[in-house]
Every structure is written in structure tokens, then in C-alpha cells.
């Protein structure tokens, strides 16, 4: 796995809707994850999305990692095999969240059973305790995992316990990638040693996140902090809706899709009434300048606005 700075988890809105321009500068994808609501889809729907991303992302996306975790071990194994056949670059799995394992070894054995079905693909553990309800520390799950899963290549850590994350960093092997998934705490995770990030907000705050990563990489912590605080400020109204609805609320004014009425009047009026006019099928990133430095304005000028 080539370590990358930022990842996203988008939905295809139509069979021809993959637009690398609006993905810029996020060019690696985690498919059927939390943002894509993969666990709410049936197996066939997840297979179709996997096939579309792998096929249409070829030559445009650096990597497509497919989340194959399910309540059913057999379904997870089937999706792992399918991801390999579809041409995915790797697979990720969350722990079972209904009948939960009480031990870290139980989680490792569950992951091992799935990884064995796609022995050529890099494998990632997806740690997201707010969704799974697991109280087990990610560091405990990682203990000895590479002996059970030779293809293990890292972790998506979507938890707020930075001590646990820091211990994962200390334990990690050189060929692992530790990717952070709580976007509003990204800067803190970078300071702890995160290799990059997989984020839901990157779907509509991609340039801002890229700027944060670039600033941090250059040692400009002050600018990175400013951008992190802007991200937090943007998310504040949406966070009040709860974890599951947060991104539905925040992405409404960007995507123009509000199937459940969650985004109505929550983010205020856009700073500009004029959306970006870039063509949706262009492979070029949007070059429109935001009309102010307010986070909400920057969002309204993203090319994501032009997605079908």
C-alpha cells in the first residue's frame, strides 16, 4: 500500500457520475463504509457499488479499498472474495456490533476468517467504537494480528481515544498504514503519528483538509490549526443532529440531496448565491475562488455542487 494523505468514502449518484475533478485532491476511496452506509445495503447492492468504483475508478483513483464487514461472517467472506475478483486494492472490516466479541482475540479470529478469503489483498481493521459499541481498545486487537493475518496492512481508527491511537502508532509495523477517521480531531492525530486520514467530510471539505495536511507537512502548525478550527466550526450545526446524521446534514447544501429533510435551514444561507459553474464531467478540479474565507462559502464553491 502506498501511504496516502487523504481518503474519502463517496456514493455514486448514477452509473456515470464518477468525476475525478470533484474528488480532487482526494484520490483514494473507501467504498461501502460508514459514509456510504454499506451495512444498510444488501449484499448485491454492495457488490454493484464495488464493481462500479473499481471499474470507473481505474486510471483515475490511486486506490479503492472496499469495506466488506457484515453482521454475517459468511456474507463478509463472500464480499471479500468478490472485492478481489472486482479488482479492489484492499479490503477493510469492522467488528460485529450485534453479538459482540468480549475479547480482542475473538475480534482477531473474526477478521482472520474474512482475510483468508482474499489472500492477495491488503487487509485493514476498521475501528469505530461509536458505531459498533465495542469497548475493546484497538491496540489490544492489533496485538499479534500480523501472525494471524499475513496480509494485514493497517488500521482505520475512527475513535476519539488518542491514547489508544498513540499506542497503536507505537506498536505499528513499518509496512502498516494508520489512518485516522475523526475528521474534527485530525490535527491531533497527525501529531500522534497518523499516516493519513479517511474522512467523511472530505466529500465536501476536500480542499480544506488538503490544505490542513499540506500545512502540517510543511511544519506550519498555526495554519493547520486555523483550518482544523474552520472544519470544526462548519460541523458544529450538523453535530447537533447526532453521529449518524451529521454528514447527511453537512453535505446537503453541497450535493443538493436531502432525502430526509435533515439539512433544511441548519447551515444557514450560503455566502454566495452563485454555485460553481464547472462542468460536472470535467476531469479538471474546480478553480473557482470562494467569495469569502468563511468555511461555508468555501464549501459552496466546491465542484461537488455540480454532481448529478
C-alpha positions, 0 to 999 in steps of 0.5 A: 500500500502506498501511504496516502494523505487523504481518503474519502468514502463517496456514493455514486449518484448514477452509473456515470457520475464518477468525476475525478475533478470533484474528488480532487485532491482526494484520490483514494476511496473507501467504498461501502463504509460508514459514509456510504452506509454499506451495512444498510445495503444488501449484499448485491447492492454492495457488490454493484457499488464495488464493481462500479468504483473499481471499474470507473475508478481505474486510471483515475483513483490511486486506490479503492479499498472496499469495506466488506464487514457484515453482521454475517461472517459468511456474507463478509467472506463472500464480499471479500472474495468478490472485492478481489475478483472486482479488482479492489486494492484492499479490503477493510472490516469492522467488528460485529456490533450485534453479538459482540466479541468480549475479547480482542482475540475473538475480534482477531479470529473474526477478521482472520476468517474474512482475510483468508478469503482474499489472500492477495489483498491488503487487509485493514481493521476498521475501528469505530467504537461509536458505531459498533459499541465495542469497548475493546481498545484497538491496540489490544486487537492489533496485538499479534494480528500480523501472525494471524493475518499475513496480509494485514496492512493497517488500521482505520481508527475512527475513535476519539481515544488518542491514547489508544491511537498513540499506542497503536502508532507505537506498536505499528509495523513499518509496512502498516498504514494508520489512518485516522477517521475523526475528521474534527480531531485530525490535527491531533492525530497527525501529531500522534503519528497518523499516516493519513486520514479517511474522512467523511467530510472530505466529500465536501471539505476536500480542499480544506483538509488538503490544505490542513495536511499540506500545512502540517507537512510543511511544519506550519502548525498555526495554519493547520490549526486555523483550518482544523478550527474552520472544519470544526466550526462548519460541523458544529450545526450538523453535530447537533443532529447526532453521529449518524446524521451529521454528514447527511446534514453537512453535505446537503447544501453541497450535493443538493440531496436531502432525502430526509429533510435533515439539512433544511435551514441548519447551515444557514444561507450560503455566502454566495448565491452563485454555485460553481459553474464547472462542468460536472464531467470535467476531469479538471478540479474546480478553480473557482475562488470562494467569495469569502474565507468563511468555511461555508462559502468555501464549501459552496464553491466546491465542484461537488455542487455540480454532481448529478 
